[in-house]
């Protein structure tokens, strides 16, 4: 499968880690390639604002990573949503992982060197990428905390990590909400993602007549290939917007 050429009817929904950015050993050690914020800003300008970051990260972390680009964004898999006008809508603060669960995860990480706990406003992730042999231990712990039929929270598998998050939040719901308002409304969405949690966003994009692109299938698993596609898309959009060239010898 080859990615489509971008045109002015598209809306872009982009995951962050594993899609725009290479996966790193720890959440804090990701590297933002030079020029990525400017690339995203250029795409937003060419697409009339219809570019959104849809990620498991909090919106504040997205802003820190992509500075000076400030995006329409869905953070924590849709638990928080920032519209184009800057207004942020959050799930109720009461719908956040209980402190006792956070403390249990931190205590376990203290016993298991290399296991890392990433706190978020509504959820919490526990990473075992540095010590993959601890994966079974991590999963036993989180399953003990969050049974499959828990009414408010669920487990979200990720790459050598697992997150506890609100059951009501999903990237699919975030896409549905954004597509109901300008500048996204009426456009053909393209959702690009690499992980289990992105599948709902891809399905929502398809329901709106668009496409869901898996990084592993369409971009050989390489965020650099995603960025190259976006760069080509910006060049194509910009060229279609450029005034026609004046041929040599033509009257000024």
Secondary structure, DSSP 8 states (H G I E B T S, - for coil): -------TTEEEEE--BTTTB---SSGGG----TTHHHHHHHHHHHTTT-EEEE-SS-HHHHHHHHTT---EEEEGGGTEEE-TTS-EEE--TTSS--HHHHHHHHHHHHHSTT-EEEE-SS-EEEE-GGGGGGHHHHHHHHHHHS-TT-SSEEEEEETTEEEEEETT--HHHHHHHHHTSTTTTTSEEEEEE-SGGGHHHHHHHHHTT-EEEEHHHHSTT-HHHHHHHHHHHHHHHHHHHS-----TT---
